[in-house]
């Protein structure tokens, strides 16, 4: 576990946080939504792969590609 000392960022702390030099807000201006779309698409793909794997295991199809495929 890493020690948190001084004014480092602690996501679990309460109160006002500092994001860089003299800024107490995380962004300035418009936010690019493409990062959110990519993150959500990856999460959806992982969830679907896990569900396919679980369904194949529940049906006893242990040699199906969905079960044998390595997940990340």
CNS distance restraints for C-alpha pairs under 8 A (distance, minus, plus):
assign (resid   4 and name CA) (resid   8 and name CA) 6.49 0.50 0.50
assign (resid   4 and name CA) (resid  10 and name CA) 7.40 0.50 0.50
assign (resid   7 and name CA) (resid  18 and name CA) 7.89 0.50 0.50
assign (resid   9 and name CA) (resid  17 and name CA) 7.18 0.50 0.50
assign (resid   9 and name CA) (resid  18 and name CA) 7.13 0.50 0.50
assign (resid   9 and name CA) (resid  19 and name CA) 7.63 0.50 0.50
assign (resid  16 and name CA) (resid  24 and name CA) 6.89 0.50 0.50
assign (resid  17 and name CA) (resid  24 and name CA) 5.73 0.50 0.50
assign (resid  17 and name CA) (resid  25 and name CA) 7.76 0.50 0.50
assign (resid  18 and name CA) (resid  22 and name CA) 6.85 0.50 0.50
assign (resid  18 and name CA) (resid  23 and name CA) 5.76 0.50 0.50
assign (resid  18 and name CA) (resid  24 and name CA) 4.66 0.50 0.50
assign (resid  18 and name CA) (resid  25 and name CA) 7.25 0.50 0.50
assign (resid  19 and name CA) (resid  23 and name CA) 5.36 0.50 0.50
assign (resid  19 and name CA) (resid  24 and name CA) 5.68 0.50 0.50
assign (resid  19 and name CA) (resid  25 and name CA) 6.37 0.50 0.50
assign (resid  19 and name CA) (resid  26 and name CA) 5.82 0.50 0.50
assign (resid  27 and name CA) (resid  31 and name CA) 7.45 0.50 0.50
assign (resid  33 and name CA) (resid  37 and name CA) 6.46 0.50 0.50
assign (resid  34 and name CA) (resid  38 and name CA) 6.19 0.50 0.50
assign (resid  35 and name CA) (resid  39 and name CA) 6.13 0.50 0.50
assign (resid  36 and name CA) (resid  40 and name CA) 6.05 0.50 0.50
assign (resid  37 and name CA) (resid  41 and name CA) 6.05 0.50 0.50
assign (resid  38 and name CA) (resid  42 and name CA) 6.19 0.50 0.50
assign (resid  39 and name CA) (resid  43 and name CA) 6.24 0.50 0.50
assign (resid  40 and name CA) (resid  44 and name CA) 6.08 0.50 0.50
assign (resid  41 and name CA) (resid  45 and name CA) 6.13 0.50 0.50
assign (resid  42 and name CA) (resid  46 and name CA) 6.16 0.50 0.50
assign (resid  43 and name CA) (resid  47 and name CA) 6.10 0.50 0.50
assign (resid  44 and name CA) (resid  48 and name CA) 6.12 0.50 0.50
assign (resid  45 and name CA) (resid  49 and name CA) 6.17 0.50 0.50
assign (resid  46 and name CA) (resid  50 and name CA) 6.19 0.50 0.50
assign (resid  46 and name CA) (resid  71 and name CA) 7.87 0.50 0.50
assign (resid  47 and name CA) (resid  51 and name CA) 6.16 0.50 0.50
assign (resid  48 and name CA) (resid  52 and name CA) 6.15 0.50 0.50
assign (resid  49 and name CA) (resid  53 and name CA) 6.18 0.50 0.50
assign (resid  49 and name CA) (resid  66 and name CA) 7.32 0.50 0.50
assign (resid  49 and name CA) (resid  71 and name CA) 7.79 0.50 0.50
assign (resid  50 and name CA) (resid  54 and name CA) 6.15 0.50 0.50
assign (resid  51 and name CA) (resid  55 and name CA) 6.08 0.50 0.50
assign (resid  52 and name CA) (resid  56 and name CA) 6.18 0.50 0.50
assign (resid  52 and name CA) (resid  66 and name CA) 6.25 0.50 0.50
assign (resid  52 and name CA) (resid  67 and name CA) 7.96 0.50 0.50
assign (resid  53 and name CA) (resid  57 and name CA) 6.19 0.50 0.50
assign (resid  53 and name CA) (resid  66 and name CA) 5.16 0.50 0.50
assign (resid  53 and name CA) (resid  67 and name CA) 4.97 0.50 0.50
assign (resid  54 and name CA) (resid  58 and name CA) 6.06 0.50 0.50
assign (resid  54 and name CA) (resid  67 and name CA) 7.86 0.50 0.50
assign (resid  55 and name CA) (resid  59 and name CA) 6.30 0.50 0.50
assign (resid  56 and name CA) (resid  60 and name CA) 6.36 0.50 0.50
assign (resid  56 and name CA) (resid  61 and name CA) 5.26 0.50 0.50
assign (resid  56 and name CA) (resid  62 and name CA) 6.88 0.50 0.50
assign (resid  56 and name CA) (resid  64 and name CA) 7.13 0.50 0.50
assign (resid  56 and name CA) (resid  66 and name CA) 7.05 0.50 0.50
assign (resid  56 and name CA) (resid  67 and name CA) 6.62 0.50 0.50
assign (resid  57 and name CA) (resid  61 and name CA) 5.72 0.50 0.50
assign (resid  57 and name CA) (resid  62 and name CA) 5.85 0.50 0.50
assign (resid  57 and name CA) (resid  67 and name CA) 6.93 0.50 0.50
assign (resid  61 and name CA) (resid  67 and name CA) 7.87 0.50 0.50
assign (resid  62 and name CA) (resid  67 and name CA) 6.08 0.50 0.50
assign (resid  62 and name CA) (resid  68 and name CA) 7.54 0.50 0.50
assign (resid  63 and name CA) (resid  67 and name CA) 6.60 0.50 0.50
assign (resid  63 and name CA) (resid  68 and name CA) 6.49 0.50 0.50
assign (resid  64 and name CA) (resid  68 and name CA) 6.35 0.50 0.50
assign (resid  65 and name CA) (resid  69 and name CA) 5.64 0.50 0.50
